[in-house]
Amino acid sequence: MFNNSRQEPLPLTDSFINQDRYTIDDLIEIMAFLRSDRGCPWDREQTHASLRKNLLEEAYEAIDAIDSGIPDKLCEELGDVLLQVVLHAQLATEAEQFDFNDVVQGICRKMISRHTHIFGQDRAASSGEAIDTWEKNKLVEKGHTSQAQVLQDVPRVLPALHRSFKVQQKAARVGFDWDDAGGPLAKINEELEEIRKVWTGTQQAVAEGEMQPEIADRQVAGEVGDFLFAAVNYARHLNVQPEMALNQSTEKFIRRFSRVEELAGQRGFVWNEMSLATMDQLWEQVKEEEQADEEQ
């Protein structure tokens, strides 16, 4: 797989600087230079493991740029994501494992092999059928022999809500799913009652010395996890991506909180001296302001 043809003599820095336009080959050469003895100390110190958080952060920033609707911002953030790919490929090149061309080769082959409804004999008249074809080919390529392996293949490093969503999606593809949204809605109510029961029971047991606090905490956490899993399931049936929905609600909370703080300052209130009732009144005022703005 590895091809050492890219490891040519590194150009002088002037050749990098004095260019009007750059290509992917230039980016690969710049990264190789930065990793060389004449390059940057920070770049030379990096490993695949040390760069994990960078790759995640750049991906999130690209998503934020998409949400912003600003093309120039998205262009910049996609460049940062691409830089991470090139840097990881350079590390692998130096270890004689694979290079950037191998990365491109692999993804091109995957796009062809997974789209057998375009490049093969399968047929797909809708996006749903296209996804089914993709998943079928993926199952074969990965050598999975059970549906449990398909679920286990969902990366554990994904945000918890998104991982739960993907696991449920894959289970639903083989029919392990509620017929409609009523099922998960009922499950939410059931799990809420379970939380209440376990919370009440464990708190009493701790108070009576019959249970260690850490054990009580684990039991309550388990029930809360079941509740969140049910909530994700309900969102999925409503065609809502829970990770994105929660991010939007968090942003809304921050925006409203900021406005509440502004109103409190205008009226001479101090946070630590305000009652919850006063805070709630300001909060409701902010909600009314937003609703009025939306109706205009």
Sequence and secondary structure as in RCSB ss.txt:
>XXXX:A:sequence
MFNNSRQEPLPLTDSFINQDRYTIDDLIEIMAFLRSDRGCPWDREQTHASLRKNLLEEAYEAIDAIDSGIPDKLC
EELGDVLLQVVLHAQLATEAEQFDFNDVVQGICRKMISRHTHIFGQDRAASSGEAIDTWEKNKLVEKGHTSQAQV
LQDVPRVLPALHRSFKVQQKAARVGFDWDDAGGPLAKINEELEEIRKVWTGTQQAVAEGEMQPEIADRQVAGEVG
DFLFAAVNYARHLNVQPEMALNQSTEKFIRRFSRVEELAGQRGFVWNEMSLATMDQLWEQVKEEEQADEEQ
>XXXX:A:secstr
   GGG      HHHHHS SS  HHHHHHHHHHHTSTTS HHHHH  TTTTHHHHHHHHHHHHHHHHHT HHHHH
HHHHHHHHHHHHHHHHHHHTTS  HHHHHHHHHHHHHHH HHHHSS   SSHHHHHHHHHHHHHHHHT  SHHHH
HHTS TTS HHHHHHHHHHHHHTTT S SSTHHHHHHHHHHHHHHHHHHHHHHHHHHTTSS HHHHHHHHHHHHH
HHHHHHHHHHHHTT  HHHHHHHHHHHHHHHHHHHHHHHHHTT  GGGS HHHHHHHHHHHHHHHHHHHH 
